[in-house]
Amino acid sequence: MITFWGAVGIAVVLWFATGWYLNERLKRVHEKLDLVLENFNGLREYLYEIDSQFAEERALMTELYASVENGKMSFAGMHHSDLTKQKEEQGFRTLHTSFLNGGHRAPNK
């Protein structure tokens, strides 16, 4: 018959073995995710260039860069910052939102 401490020892060994196994699977998942992100390098930027949801942000950034090159004063940077905050509060993606942050209307928590 197994003793109390023997059962505790077996439970601890199983606990560590399960943790090790899940950690190894998680490493493989991260390797596959890195591979996918490497293969689709530039896809995120391309999608943002053609997506109408980001038209306001692109217009403000274009205006900001043009004003910097021309040496003129512009409030485009401030408006872009306000627009970004507004979109994030509403749960919308912005130009700098990662694909890993969830869906289109992912909660910001």
C-alpha positions in Angstrom: 0.0 0.0 0.0 1.2 3.5 -0.8 2.0 5.9 2.0 0.8 9.5 2.3 4.3 10.8 1.5 4.6 8.5 -1.4 1.3 9.8 -2.9 2.5 13.4 -2.3 5.8 12.6 -4.0 4.0 11.1 -7.0 1.6 14.1 -7.2 4.6 16.5 -7.2 6.4 14.5 -9.9 3.3 14.5 -12.0 2.8 18.2 -11.4 6.3 19.0 -12.7 6.1 16.6 -15.6 2.8 18.2 -16.7 4.3 21.6 -16.4 7.4 20.6 -18.4 5.2 19.0 -21.1 3.0 22.1 -21.5 6.0 24.4 -21.5 7.6 22.4 -24.4 4.3 22.6 -26.4 4.1 26.3 -25.7 7.7 26.7 -27.1 6.7 24.9 -30.3 3.6 27.2 -30.6 5.8 30.3 -30.2 8.3 28.9 -32.8 5.4 28.4 -35.3 4.0 31.8 -34.6 7.4 33.4 -35.2 7.7 31.5 -38.5 4.3 32.7 -39.6 5.1 36.3 -38.7 8.4 36.0 -40.6 6.7 34.7 -43.7 4.1 37.4 -43.7 6.6 40.3 -43.1 5.0 43.5 -44.4 1.5 42.1 -44.6 0.3 44.2 -41.7 1.5 47.4 -43.2 0.0 46.4 -46.6 -3.4 45.7 -45.0 -3.3 49.0 -43.2 -2.5 50.8 -46.5 -5.6 49.5 -48.2 -8.0 49.4 -45.3 -10.5 52.4 -45.2 -10.8 52.1 -41.5 -7.4 53.8 -41.2 -7.9 56.5 -43.8 -8.2 59.3 -41.2 -5.0 58.2 -39.5 -3.1 58.0 -42.8 -4.3 61.4 -43.8 -3.2 63.0 -40.5 0.2 61.3 -40.7 0.7 62.4 -44.3 -0.2 66.0 -43.3 2.1 65.8 -40.3 5.1 64.6 -42.4 4.4 67.2 -45.1 4.3 70.0 -42.6 7.6 68.8 -41.0 9.3 68.7 -44.5 8.0 72.2 -45.4 8.7 73.7 -42.0 5.1 74.7 -41.5 3.1 74.4 -38.2 0.4 71.8 -38.2 -1.9 70.4 -35.5 -2.0 67.0 -37.3 0.1 65.3 -34.7 -2.3 66.5 -31.9 -5.3 65.4 -33.9 -3.7 62.0 -34.6 -3.1 61.5 -30.9 -6.7 62.4 -30.1 -8.0 60.1 -32.8 -5.8 57.2 -31.6 -7.1 57.7 -28.0 -10.7 57.9 -29.2 -10.3 54.7 -31.3 -8.6 52.8 -28.5 -11.4 53.8 -26.0 -14.0 52.5 -28.4 -12.1 49.3 -28.9 -11.1 49.9 -32.6 -7.7 49.1 -34.0 -5.2 51.8 -34.8 -2.3 51.9 -37.2 0.0 50.7 -34.4 -2.3 47.9 -33.0 -0.7 44.5 -33.2 -2.5 41.5 -34.7 -1.9 39.8 -31.4 -4.1 42.2 -29.5 -7.3 40.5 -30.5 -10.1 41.2 -32.9 -11.5 44.3 -34.6 -13.4 45.3 -31.5 -11.2 43.7 -28.9 -11.7 45.0 -25.3 -8.9 47.2 -24.0 -8.0 45.7 -20.7 
